[in-house]
Amino acid sequence: MKLTIKQTLQHGIDAHKEGKLEEAERLYRAILQSQPTHADANHNLAVLAVSVNKTEAALPLFKTALEANPKIEQFWLSYIDAHLKQKKVEAAKALILEARKQGFDGEKVNTLENQLNQLSISSKPSNKNKNLTLKEKRQKVSESKHKNAQYKNTNRLGPPQSQVKNLVEQYQKKQYEEAEKLARSTTKNFPEYQIGWKILGAVLRTKGKMSESLYAKHRAVELDPQDADAHSNMGLALQDLHRYEEAIASYEEVIKIRPDCLQTKHILAFLTGQTTSTAPRAYVETLFDGYASIFDLSLVDMLEYKIPKIIYEVMNLDNAGNSFGAVLDLGCGTGLTGVVVKSNSAYLEGIDLSKEMLGKAREKNIYRQAFLIPY
């Protein structure tokens, strides 16, 4: 029996309380595959991330939860506390002001404000250099500039080429666990290396970590505002989270940089309610290739997809249980319909326009042959 979203959430909460963090994370993410803006799932996943010292990754999850339901005080408290943990003083200050405007002005908010004040005091510049001679001050400034220059140059150069090659290879081979580890290590050690953030964003999306993927893609845009692909990737991440107005703004940036991008124009037309005669080939192929890794989970596990079963029942109406003979599964996707009709087919072939979808179908070993056809 398939679990409802509510039941899945409760199982996640129970696992979380029992310290079964991997199981809790799996259940929370399963919900987000179907409902990316689910407030409780985002919040609980963020709390889990903070508990394993991944506060930076928790911030976009807390943000999504708060935007989905700003009437829950705990969402404000968690988001503010995460900013304090990251020593983001100004952002925490702004959030406390906004929380009070929303009517949350109790003891818990006051406690966080006291922490903010203490953090503000401790972060003020010290006077330890006050009594230095002019020559000593100049020496310290020179040393500081030299260290900063070295740091910036290292980040601009990025990681060794062998490390980049390994990261790209792991991603292309669909070794997503290893690719995520490598990408996180790259962005940590070389935070100004934009490609690391782009790959991390792609890997996280493939694994269903939509809010974290958005953060990585946003960093890629910050590092190179003239990268049309980075803006496009961010638009896709915003679409995943149903933040359509922001997605439109990202795609408009793509058009400013690359005015002849038909794929982006088509997406904009869709998001703004315009009609087009047909979708560009690149758009269709990218759409289904990108969805292949989470297709079965989204449709079957979370949305209780029943079309294959219905198709089988319709085919059997006048068949009296006899073999269907030779069957051609048009638009076979990942093979969900093929799995159902195979047992009653003498010969089964599949056709699809997505290479990645066909790859998933072939893994099921249900088709004699599976063909890729151009759009």
QUINOR-V482707 format. One record per backbone hydrogen bond with DSSP energy under -1.0 kcal/mol. CO is the residue of the C=O (numbers start at 1). NH is the residue of the N-H. E is the energy in kcal/mol with one decimal. If there is no record, write none. Layout:
co | nh | e
CO | NH | E
CO | NH | E
//
This chain:
co | nh | e
4 | 8 | -2.7
5 | 9 | -2.5
6 | 10 | -2.0
7 | 11 | -2.4
8 | 12 | -2.1
9 | 13 | -2.5
10 | 14 | -2.5
11 | 15 | -2.4
12 | 16 | -2.4
13 | 17 | -2.5
14 | 18 | -1.8
15 | 20 | -2.6
16 | 19 | -1.4
19 | 21 | -1.7
20 | 24 | -2.5
21 | 25 | -2.9
22 | 26 | -2.2
23 | 27 | -2.1
24 | 28 | -2.6
25 | 29 | -2.5
26 | 30 | -1.8
27 | 31 | -1.7
28 | 32 | -1.8
29 | 33 | -1.5
31 | 35 | -3.2
35 | 38 | -2.1
38 | 42 | -2.3
39 | 43 | -2.5
40 | 44 | -2.9
41 | 45 | -2.1
42 | 46 | -2.0
43 | 47 | -2.5
44 | 48 | -2.2
45 | 49 | -2.1
46 | 50 | -2.4
47 | 51 | -1.9
49 | 54 | -2.7
50 | 53 | -1.8
54 | 58 | -1.2
55 | 59 | -1.3
58 | 62 | -2.6
59 | 63 | -2.4
60 | 64 | -2.1
61 | 65 | -2.2
62 | 66 | -2.5
63 | 67 | -2.5
64 | 68 | -2.0
65 | 69 | -1.8
69 | 72 | -1.2
72 | 76 | -1.1
73 | 77 | -2.4
74 | 78 | -2.7
75 | 79 | -2.0
76 | 80 | -2.6
77 | 81 | -2.6
78 | 82 | -2.2
79 | 83 | -1.6
80 | 84 | -2.1
81 | 85 | -2.4
82 | 86 | -1.4
83 | 88 | -3.1
84 | 87 | -1.6
87 | 89 | -1.4
88 | 92 | -2.3
89 | 93 | -2.5
90 | 94 | -2.2
91 | 95 | -2.1
92 | 96 | -2.3
93 | 97 | -1.9
94 | 98 | -2.2
95 | 99 | -2.7
96 | 100 | -2.0
97 | 101 | -1.8
98 | 102 | -1.5
99 | 104 | -2.5
100 | 103 | -1.5
106 | 110 | -1.9
107 | 111 | -2.4
108 | 112 | -1.8
109 | 113 | -2.1
110 | 114 | -2.2
111 | 115 | -1.9
112 | 116 | -2.2
113 | 117 | -2.5
114 | 118 | -2.2
115 | 119 | -2.3
116 | 120 | -2.5
117 | 121 | -2.0
118 | 122 | -2.3
119 | 123 | -1.5
121 | 124 | -1.2
127 | 130 | -1.9
129 | 132 | -1.4
133 | 137 | -2.4
134 | 138 | -2.3
135 | 139 | -1.9
136 | 140 | -2.2
137 | 141 | -2.4
138 | 142 | -2.3
139 | 143 | -2.3
140 | 144 | -2.4
141 | 145 | -2.5
142 | 146 | -2.1
143 | 147 | -2.2
144 | 148 | -2.5
145 | 149 | -2.5
146 | 150 | -2.2
147 | 151 | -2.4
148 | 152 | -2.8
149 | 153 | -2.6
150 | 154 | -2.3
151 | 155 | -2.1
152 | 156 | -2.5
153 | 157 | -2.3
154 | 158 | -1.6
160 | 164 | -1.8
161 | 165 | -2.7
162 | 166 | -2.1
163 | 167 | -2.2
164 | 168 | -2.5
165 | 169 | -2.4
166 | 170 | -2.4
167 | 171 | -1.9
168 | 172 | -2.7
169 | 173 | -2.1
170 | 175 | -2.7
171 | 174 | -1.5
174 | 176 | -1.6
175 | 179 | -2.6
176 | 180 | -2.5
177 | 181 | -1.9
178 | 182 | -2.5
179 | 183 | -2.6
180 | 184 | -2.7
181 | 185 | -2.2
182 | 186 | -2.4
183 | 187 | -2.6
184 | 188 | -1.8
185 | 189 | -2.3
186 | 190 | -2.6
190 | 193 | -2.3
194 | 198 | -2.0
195 | 199 | -2.5
196 | 200 | -2.2
197 | 201 | -2.5
198 | 202 | -1.9
199 | 203 | -2.6
200 | 204 | -2.6
201 | 205 | -1.9
202 | 206 | -2.1
203 | 207 | -1.7
204 | 209 | -3.0
205 | 208 | -1.8
208 | 210 | -1.5
209 | 213 | -2.2
210 | 214 | -2.1
211 | 215 | -1.7
212 | 216 | -2.0
213 | 217 | -2.4
214 | 218 | -2.3
215 | 219 | -2.0
216 | 220 | -1.7
217 | 221 | -1.7
218 | 222 | -2.3
219 | 223 | -2.1
220 | 224 | -1.3
224 | 227 | -2.0
227 | 231 | -1.7
228 | 232 | -2.3
229 | 233 | -2.8
230 | 234 | -2.0
231 | 235 | -2.3
232 | 236 | -2.1
233 | 237 | -2.0
234 | 238 | -2.4
235 | 239 | -2.1
236 | 240 | -2.3
237 | 241 | -1.2
238 | 243 | -2.8
239 | 242 | -2.1
242 | 244 | -1.2
243 | 247 | -1.8
244 | 248 | -2.6
245 | 249 | -1.7
246 | 250 | -1.9
247 | 251 | -2.5
248 | 252 | -2.3
249 | 253 | -1.4
250 | 254 | -1.4
251 | 255 | -1.9
252 | 256 | -1.7
253 | 257 | -1.7
254 | 258 | -3.5
258 | 261 | -1.7
260 | 262 | -1.2
261 | 265 | -1.9
262 | 266 | -2.2
263 | 267 | -1.9
264 | 268 | -2.6
265 | 269 | -2.3
266 | 270 | -2.2
267 | 271 | -2.6
268 | 272 | -2.0
269 | 274 | -2.9
270 | 273 | -1.1
280 | 284 | -2.0
281 | 285 | -2.6
282 | 286 | -2.3
283 | 287 | -2.5
284 | 288 | -2.1
285 | 289 | -2.4
286 | 290 | -2.4
287 | 291 | -1.0
288 | 292 | -1.1
291 | 294 | -1.1
294 | 298 | -2.5
295 | 299 | -2.5
296 | 300 | -2.4
296 | 301 | -1.1
297 | 302 | -1.6
299 | 305 | -2.4
306 | 310 | -2.1
307 | 311 | -2.9
308 | 312 | -2.2
309 | 313 | -2.2
310 | 314 | -2.5
311 | 315 | -2.6
312 | 316 | -1.4
314 | 317 | -1.2
316 | 319 | -1.1
319 | 322 | -2.4
325 | 346 | -1.7
325 | 347 | -1.5
327 | 349 | -2.3
328 | 330 | -1.1
329 | 351 | -2.3
332 | 335 | -2.3
335 | 339 | -2.1
337 | 341 | -2.2
338 | 342 | -1.8
341 | 344 | -1.3
342 | 345 | -2.0
344 | 324 | -3.3
347 | 327 | -3.6
348 | 368 | -2.9
349 | 329 | -3.2
350 | 371 | -3.0
351 | 331 | -1.2
351 | 332 | -2.3
352 | 373 | -2.1
354 | 358 | -2.2
355 | 359 | -1.9
356 | 360 | -1.7
357 | 361 | -2.1
358 | 362 | -2.9
359 | 363 | -1.4
361 | 364 | -1.1
362 | 365 | -1.2
369 | 350 | -2.2
371 | 352 | -2.1
//
